[in-house]
């Protein structure tokens, strides 16, 4: 029973349903499906606003429904607890993404990207307005960038 719990904990930080576990795959999917990429920088086990954003926005039915048909999702997570550490390759990938899109190391930090990596919009921190307005703004941006 203990090994099952350890296995569950090991996979807890690896990916969330709907979120692509590999950035390069996310880019390939965005190109193939003609979608935008939502890149979220988070500290899943230490950043209170990151946890709030995940629970109140990214896990909401409204967000997941919109994202399912319009976005490719990638979470560049930076957990601190040893038990939540990501595989080395993923840590390196997230560090490279932070260097490119989040050099100031803000958490949470959310970036909407084109499939070729151009920044369309970024959000610094937890949205100061409610999640419904954030989703409306995101939906408008997604629909505005349809070919």
Backbone torsions as a table, in degrees:
resi	resn	phi	psi	omega
1	UNK	NA	-38.7	179.8
2	UNK	-62.4	-38.8	-179.0
3	UNK	-65.6	-32.5	177.3
4	UNK	-67.1	-40.0	178.0
5	UNK	-64.5	-43.1	177.5
6	UNK	-62.5	-41.0	178.2
7	UNK	-63.9	-42.3	177.7
8	UNK	-62.0	-43.6	178.5
9	UNK	-65.5	-36.3	179.9
10	UNK	-64.2	-35.4	-178.4
11	UNK	-90.0	-9.2	-177.8
12	UNK	-56.9	-45.0	-178.0
13	UNK	-88.1	-4.7	-173.2
14	UNK	-74.8	-40.9	176.6
15	UNK	-166.5	157.1	178.3
16	UNK	-116.5	143.2	-179.9
17	UNK	-51.6	132.1	-179.4
18	UNK	91.8	-17.2	-179.0
19	UNK	-102.6	127.1	-179.4
20	UNK	-69.3	131.7	-178.3
21	UNK	-81.0	-8.4	-178.8
22	UNK	-132.3	127.2	-175.2
23	UNK	-65.5	-41.7	-179.8
24	UNK	-61.7	-38.3	176.0
25	UNK	-65.7	-38.8	177.4
26	UNK	-59.8	-43.5	178.9
27	UNK	-63.6	-44.8	178.6
28	UNK	-60.4	-42.9	179.1
29	UNK	-66.0	-40.4	179.2
30	UNK	-61.7	-41.1	178.1
31	UNK	-67.6	-45.6	-177.7
32	UNK	-66.2	-36.8	-176.4
33	UNK	-99.0	1.0	-178.9
34	UNK	54.7	55.3	-179.0
35	UNK	-123.8	164.6	173.9
36	UNK	-90.0	161.4	179.4
37	UNK	-109.2	130.9	171.9
38	UNK	-103.7	112.9	-177.9
39	UNK	-105.2	118.9	-178.1
40	UNK	-113.3	123.9	174.5
41	UNK	-95.7	123.0	-175.9
42	UNK	-142.8	160.0	169.9
43	UNK	-118.2	87.2	-167.3
44	UNK	-62.7	-21.3	-177.0
45	UNK	-118.4	10.7	-179.7
46	UNK	-143.9	-19.6	-174.2
47	UNK	-98.1	105.6	-178.9
48	UNK	-55.9	-49.4	178.4
49	UNK	-62.4	-31.0	177.5
50	UNK	-65.4	-44.3	179.5
51	UNK	-64.5	-42.3	178.1
52	UNK	-62.8	-43.7	178.6
53	UNK	-60.7	-44.8	179.3
54	UNK	-61.0	-49.1	-175.8
55	UNK	-69.1	-44.7	-173.2
56	UNK	-86.5	-24.1	-177.8
57	UNK	-116.0	-63.0	-171.0
58	UNK	-68.2	-21.1	176.5
59	UNK	-100.4	3.5	-179.4
60	UNK	-75.1	149.7	179.5
61	UNK	-61.0	-39.4	-178.7
62	UNK	-63.1	-44.5	179.2
63	UNK	-65.5	-47.7	-177.0
64	UNK	-62.7	-37.3	178.0
65	UNK	-65.1	-44.5	179.1
66	UNK	-66.7	-46.1	-177.5
67	UNK	-62.9	-37.4	-178.0
68	UNK	-59.1	-32.3	-177.6
69	UNK	-104.3	-6.9	-171.4
70	UNK	-133.1	-19.8	-171.2
71	UNK	-130.1	158.8	165.0
72	UNK	-111.8	130.1	-172.9
73	UNK	-107.1	136.5	173.8
74	UNK	-140.7	130.1	178.8
75	UNK	-107.0	112.4	174.0
76	UNK	-87.7	91.8	-173.4
77	UNK	-93.3	145.2	179.2
78	UNK	-131.0	69.0	-180.0
79	UNK	-69.4	152.4	179.9
80	UNK	-103.7	-32.7	-178.4
81	UNK	-68.7	135.6	-178.1
82	UNK	-54.4	-40.2	-177.2
83	UNK	-66.1	-19.4	-177.9
84	UNK	-103.7	5.8	-176.6
85	UNK	-60.7	142.5	-179.8
86	UNK	-86.9	161.6	174.4
87	UNK	-58.2	149.4	-176.1
88	UNK	-53.7	-41.7	-178.7
89	UNK	-62.2	-39.7	-179.9
90	UNK	-72.2	-37.9	175.8
91	UNK	-59.0	-44.9	-179.8
92	UNK	-64.2	-42.8	178.5
93	UNK	-60.0	-44.3	-179.9
94	UNK	-66.3	-37.9	176.7
95	UNK	-62.6	-42.3	178.9
96	UNK	-64.4	-42.0	177.8
97	UNK	-64.4	-39.5	178.1
98	UNK	-64.0	-40.9	178.1
99	UNK	-61.2	-35.8	-178.1
100	UNK	-83.0	-44.9	-171.1
101	UNK	-110.8	-15.3	-176.2
102	UNK	-142.6	56.6	-175.3
103	UNK	-65.2	-20.3	178.5
104	UNK	-84.7	-5.3	176.4
105	UNK	66.3	43.2	-180.0
106	UNK	-82.8	145.0	178.1
107	UNK	-140.4	132.7	-16.4
108	UNK	-70.8	157.3	177.2
109	UNK	-142.8	124.4	-174.9
110	UNK	-120.4	133.9	-176.9
111	UNK	-129.0	131.7	173.9
112	UNK	-99.2	122.1	-174.6
113	UNK	-120.6	150.4	168.2
114	UNK	-76.0	167.6	-179.7
115	UNK	-62.3	-23.6	178.4
116	UNK	-93.6	11.0	172.0
117	UNK	89.5	9.2	178.2
118	UNK	-81.0	135.5	-179.8
119	UNK	-75.1	125.4	177.1
120	UNK	-95.8	-43.2	-178.9
121	UNK	-161.6	149.4	173.9
122	UNK	-133.1	152.0	178.7
123	UNK	-125.0	125.1	-178.9
124	UNK	-98.0	116.3	178.4
125	UNK	81.8	-170.9	176.6
126	UNK	-75.3	136.1	-179.4
127	UNK	-53.4	128.6	-178.5
128	UNK	-70.9	-13.9	177.5
129	UNK	-108.2	179.2	-174.6
130	UNK	-75.0	164.8	-175.6
131	UNK	-64.0	-29.1	178.5
132	UNK	-63.3	-43.9	178.6
133	UNK	-66.9	-37.7	176.6
134	UNK	-60.6	-45.6	179.8
135	UNK	-65.0	-38.4	177.4
136	UNK	-64.1	-42.6	178.2
137	UNK	-63.4	-44.2	178.6
138	UNK	-62.7	-44.3	179.6
139	UNK	-60.7	-42.8	178.5
140	UNK	-61.6	-43.8	179.0
141	UNK	-64.3	-42.3	179.7
142	UNK	-62.9	-47.2	-178.6
143	UNK	-69.9	-29.6	178.5
144	UNK	-71.4	-18.8	-179.3
145	UNK	-106.3	16.6	175.0
146	UNK	-75.8	136.4	178.5
147	UNK	-70.5	NA	NA
